[in-house]
Amino acid sequence: MTASSVTARTLDRDLELRRPPRSLWSDGWRRFRKNRLAIAGMAYILFLAIVAIAAPVIAPHNPVQSDVQHAGVFRQAAWIHDPNPMRTGTWEYPLGTDSVGRDVFSRLVYG
């Protein structure tokens, strides 16, 4: 062995001894940040949590309240045109209504 390799190993060992050990949480967080799929999953879950918290502001209608005018009539989404005017959607209900007359978008936002 040469003197330079011994010196380099000694310096590396000294640096390892001086560096404080990583905690389990910091090591886990470091590994988590390196995983792109995990970051994307966390962003998606965070998005869903924000939508769930802001659901009363985002949803245009009560998700469980039935609209008696549209009860019994399934309305399509607003951008789908149907020859039957009773089934044609309106922008009041962006994703349409179910057979009971409840807004599908509001039900989707509330979960």
Beta strands, then each sheet from edge to edge (+ up, - down):
end
